[in-house]
Amino acid sequence: MSGGTSNYLLCEGREIHYTEWGAQHDEVVVAWHGLARTGRDMDAIAQALSHRWRVICPDTLGRGLSQWSPDPKAEYSLAFYEKLAVSLLDQLGVAHCLWLGTSMGGAIGLKAAAGTLRGRIRRLVLNDIGPQLAEAAVQRIRAYAGSPPAFATMAELEAFFRTVYAPYGWLPDAQWRQLTETSMRRLPDGRVTPHYDPAMVQQFECHPDDYLLWNEWDTLELPVLCLRGESSDLLLPETAEAMRARGPRAVVVTIPGCGHAPALNTPQQFALVERFFGGS
């Protein structure tokens, strides 16, 4: 992890892990990962942005190196993730920030920008997420995230990740290896499995309307950039069009060669985010 540091904070009584890049800068970017992923997914874009911004990449509760929730039904929810975000920013002394969120991480940013972080989030980048999810994609994600498989070898786990995350678009072999190594844990029997609490999918059962955010969307008054994977099954074209037409009237950019969700790992993707965060 060249240039990034590993850190822990107690937020709402839960230990949250985050990586930090560009600590010498005053202006902050929060880069928040997707549902079954970890903050290390943001390494590439965090490194690219860190020449200008301080970049904070949390592991959500129950993912990566953060604590697993002792109260999964209540705490695996956007409302609690929003509380974690507020606590994290308060403890880090961050008065204002720019927010980059992939999938779930974007929904947390959208909800917070309309809620307790209104006015503190200055610009919002949503990576293949909007105020409404396509139900077929939700069922697909629940199918693999709710029952994570286990494998005897890292090579088998990497092959699984290459299949399930093929919609991310092009990743070089080294990035597939890093994705695997930074999002695995070993079970008591020695097998390897994705590094998250399977109970986190209870969000969809206990909070079925968590991702229906049109009311929040329509109150937003900040610049929003939406990156939509060309073949995304989660953010449908008609939803993206509605995001252009109502609320903050997002700028929507289609990312070719990707589904859900672009990996934020190419110079073209870096440039889109950097230009938007830079105010152009």
C-alpha positions in Angstrom: 0.0 0.0 0.0 2.4 2.6 -1.2 1.6 6.0 0.3 -1.4 5.0 2.4 -1.5 4.5 6.1 -3.7 2.1 8.1 -5.7 3.5 11.1 -8.5 2.7 13.5 -11.1 4.8 15.3 -13.9 4.0 17.7 -17.1 5.3 16.1 -20.5 4.9 17.8 -18.8 2.3 20.0 -17.5 0.3 17.0 -13.9 0.0 15.8 -13.7 1.3 12.3 -10.6 0.8 10.1 -9.7 3.3 7.4 -6.8 4.0 5.2 -5.5 7.5 4.7 -3.7 9.0 1.7 -2.2 12.5 1.2 -2.4 13.4 4.9 -0.5 16.6 4.2 -3.4 18.2 2.5 -6.3 20.2 4.1 -9.1 19.4 1.7 -10.6 15.9 2.2 -12.1 13.3 -0.1 -14.1 10.4 1.6 -13.9 7.4 -0.7 -16.4 4.7 0.4 -16.6 1.2 -1.0 -19.5 -1.0 -2.1 -21.7 -3.5 -0.2 -19.5 -6.6 0.1 -16.1 -4.9 -0.5 -13.5 -3.0 1.6 -11.8 0.4 1.6 -8.8 -1.1 -0.1 -10.8 -1.1 -3.4 -10.1 2.6 -3.4 -6.3 2.3 -3.3 -5.8 3.1 -7.0 -8.0 6.2 -7.1 -6.9 7.3 -3.6 -3.3 7.3 -4.7 -4.2 9.2 -7.8 -6.1 11.9 -5.9 -3.6 12.1 -3.0 -1.4 14.5 -4.8 -4.0 17.2 -4.2 -6.4 15.8 -1.5 -6.4 14.0 1.8 -8.3 10.8 1.0 -10.0 8.8 3.7 -11.1 5.2 2.7 -13.1 3.5 5.5 -14.0 -0.2 5.9 -17.7 -0.2 6.6 -18.8 -2.0 9.8 -18.7 -5.7 9.2 -16.2 -5.4 6.3 -12.5 -5.7 5.9 -10.6 -4.8 9.1 -13.5 -3.1 10.8 -15.4 -4.7 13.7 -18.4 -6.9 13.0 -21.7 -5.6 14.4 -23.0 -7.3 17.6 -26.5 -6.0 16.6 -26.7 -6.8 12.9 -30.4 -6.2 12.4 -30.1 -2.6 13.6 -26.6 -1.6 12.6 -26.3 -3.0 9.1 -28.3 -0.1 7.7 -27.7 3.2 5.9 -28.9 5.1 9.0 -26.2 3.5 11.2 -23.5 3.8 8.5 -24.4 7.5 8.3 -23.8 7.8 12.0 -20.4 6.1 11.6 -19.5 8.6 8.8 -20.4 11.6 11.0 -18.4 10.2 13.9 -15.4 9.5 11.7 -15.4 13.0 10.2 -15.9 14.6 13.5 -13.0 12.7 15.1 -10.7 13.5 12.2 -11.6 17.2 12.4 -13.1 17.3 8.9 -15.5 20.2 8.6 -16.2 19.8 4.9 -15.4 17.1 2.4 -15.9 15.8 -1.1 -17.5 12.3 -1.3 -16.8 9.5 -3.7 -19.0 6.4 -3.2 -19.2 3.1 -5.0 -22.6 1.5 -4.8 -23.5 1.3 -1.1 -20.8 3.9 -0.4 -22.6 6.3 -2.7 -25.9 5.6 -1.1 -24.4 6.5 2.3 -23.0 9.7 0.9 -26.4 10.6 -0.7 -28.3 9.9 2.5 -25.7 11.8 4.6 -25.6 14.8 2.2 -29.4 15.1 2.5 -29.2 14.5 6.3 -26.6 15.0 9.0 -23.8 16.0 6.7 -25.9 18.5 4.7 -23.6 21.4 3.9 -20.5 19.5 5.0 -20.4 17.3 1.8 -19.6 19.8 -0.9 -19.6 17.6 -4.0 -20.8 14.1 -4.5 -19.6 11.4 -6.9 -21.9 8.4 -7.2 -20.2 5.4 -8.8 -23.0 3.3 -10.3 -25.6 4.1 -7.7 -28.7 6.2 -7.6 -31.9 6.8 -5.5 -33.4 3.5 -6.7 -31.9 0.1 -7.3 -33.0 -2.4 -10.0 -34.6 -5.3 -8.1 -33.0 -8.0 -10.3 -29.5 -6.7 -9.4 -30.4 -6.6 -5.7 -31.4 -10.3 -5.9 -28.1 -11.1 -7.8 -26.0 -9.4 -5.2 -27.9 -11.0 -2.3 -27.4 -14.4 -3.8 -23.6 -14.2 -3.7 -23.1 -11.9 -0.8 -25.4 -13.6 1.7 -23.7 -17.0 1.4 -20.0 -16.3 0.7 -18.2 -19.4 -0.6 -15.0 -20.8 0.9 -12.1 -22.3 -1.0 -9.0 -24.3 -0.2 -6.7 -22.0 -2.1 -6.2 -18.3 -2.8 -6.1 -19.1 -6.5 -9.7 -20.5 -6.3 -10.8 -17.4 -4.4 -9.3 -15.2 -7.0 -11.0 -17.1 -9.8 -14.3 -16.6 -7.9 -13.7 -12.8 -7.6 -12.8 -12.6 -11.2 -16.1 -14.1 -12.1 -18.4 -12.3 -9.7 -16.7 -8.9 -10.2 -16.2 -9.2 -14.0 -18.6 -6.2 -14.4 -15.9 -4.0 -12.8 -14.3 -3.8 -16.2 -10.6 -4.3 -17.0 -8.3 -5.0 -14.1 -4.7 -6.1 -14.7 -3.6 -9.4 -13.1 -1.8 -7.5 -10.2 -5.0 -5.7 -9.3 -7.0 -8.9 -9.2 -4.4 -10.4 -6.9 -4.5 -7.3 -4.7 -8.3 -7.3 -4.6 -8.2 -11.0 -3.5 -5.5 -10.5 -0.9 -7.1 -7.4 0.6 -10.6 -8.9 0.9 -10.0 -12.4 2.2 -10.0 -14.1 5.6 -9.1 -17.6 6.6 -11.7 -19.7 8.3 -11.0 -22.0 11.3 -10.7 -25.0 8.9 -8.1 -23.1 6.9 -10.2 -22.3 3.9 -10.3 -18.8 2.5 -13.5 -16.7 2.1 -14.4 -13.0 1.4 -13.6 -10.7 4.3 -17.0 -9.6 5.6 -19.8 -10.5 7.9 -22.4 -12.5 6.0 -25.1 -11.0 8.3 -24.6 -7.6 6.6 -27.2 -8.7 4.0 -29.8 -8.6 6.7 -30.0 -4.9 5.7 -32.2 -6.0 2.8 -34.6 -7.9 5.0 -34.7 -5.6 8.1 -34.5 -2.3 6.1 -36.2 -3.1 2.8 -36.6 0.5 1.7 -33.1 1.6 2.7 -32.0 2.2 -0.9 -35.2 4.1 -2.0 -33.8 7.6 -1.7 -35.8 9.8 -4.1 -37.1 12.0 -1.2 -33.5 12.6 -0.1 -32.4 13.1 -3.7 -34.9 15.8 -4.4 -33.6 17.9 -1.4 -30.0 17.8 -2.5 -28.5 21.2 -3.5 -24.9 20.2 -4.3 -23.1 19.3 -7.5 -23.5 15.5 -8.2 -21.6 13.4 -10.8 -22.9 10.0 -11.5 -20.7 7.4 -13.2 -22.8 4.7 -14.7 -21.4 1.4 -15.9 -22.4 1.0 -19.5 -24.0 -2.4 -18.9 -25.0 -1.8 -15.2 -27.9 -4.0 -14.0 -28.2 -2.0 -10.8 -28.5 1.6 -12.0 -30.9 1.4 -14.9 -30.8 4.0 -17.8 -34.2 5.4 -16.9 -33.1 6.0 -13.3 -30.0 7.8 -14.5 -32.2 9.9 -16.8 -34.4 10.8 -13.8 -31.3 11.8 -11.8 -30.5 14.2 -14.6 -33.9 15.7 -14.6 -34.8 16.2 -10.9 -33.2 17.1 -7.6 -29.7 18.3 -8.0 -29.7 17.4 -11.7 -26.7 15.2 -11.8 -24.1 15.1 -14.5 -24.2 11.4 -15.7 -21.2 9.9 -17.5 -21.4 6.4 -19.0 -18.3 4.3 -18.4 -17.7 2.0 -21.3 -16.8 -1.7 -20.8 -18.2 -1.8 -17.3 -21.3 -3.0 -15.5 -21.8 -2.7 -11.8 -19.6 -1.0 -10.8 -16.6 0.6 -12.5 -13.4 -0.2 -10.7 -12.2 3.4 -10.5 -8.8 2.2 -11.7 -8.0 3.8 -15.0 -6.6 7.2 -15.9 -9.8 8.2 -17.6 -11.8 7.4 -14.5 -9.3 9.2 -12.3 -9.6 12.3 -14.6 -13.4 12.4 -14.4 -13.4 12.4 -10.6 -10.5 14.8 -10.3 -12.0 17.4 -12.7 -15.3 17.2 -10.9 -13.8 17.6 -7.5 -11.6 20.4 -8.8 -14.7 22.3 -9.7 -14.8 21.9 -13.4 
